[in-house]
Amino acid sequence: MERAFQRYRLMSYVTGTTLIILCLFLVLHTVDLTLWKHLKVAVTVVGIGHGVVLYPIYMVWCFQFALKARLHVGYVVLMLLAGFVPGLAFYMERRMDAKIFPNGHAHA
């Protein structure tokens, strides 16, 4: 189960980071439209990367981890919402770490 958690953790950080970057781009769009025009390619790449590539992988690894850990459906819903709510991915990763490994990770 630890390997499934590590995969979930990795994608949680990657997906959460790209979502925060997209939100920063949105703030830049409202502040300075000329800067937005220069960053349009980066916004497109990060947006497609997050929505088409990273989030689906994140969903699969969330389900895999949830099945192995036998998580309640509420946790799974919150984990999946973390791909849409900025910052929630980091919070949920910490919550799952504390829930599944209350005494820390058992490294062999």
Secondary structure as UniProt FT lines:
FT   HELIX           2..31
FT   HELIX           33..48
FT   HELIX           49..54
FT   HELIX           55..69
FT   HELIX           73..81
FT   TURN            82..84
FT   TURN            86..87
FT   HELIX           88..100
FT   TURN            102..103
//
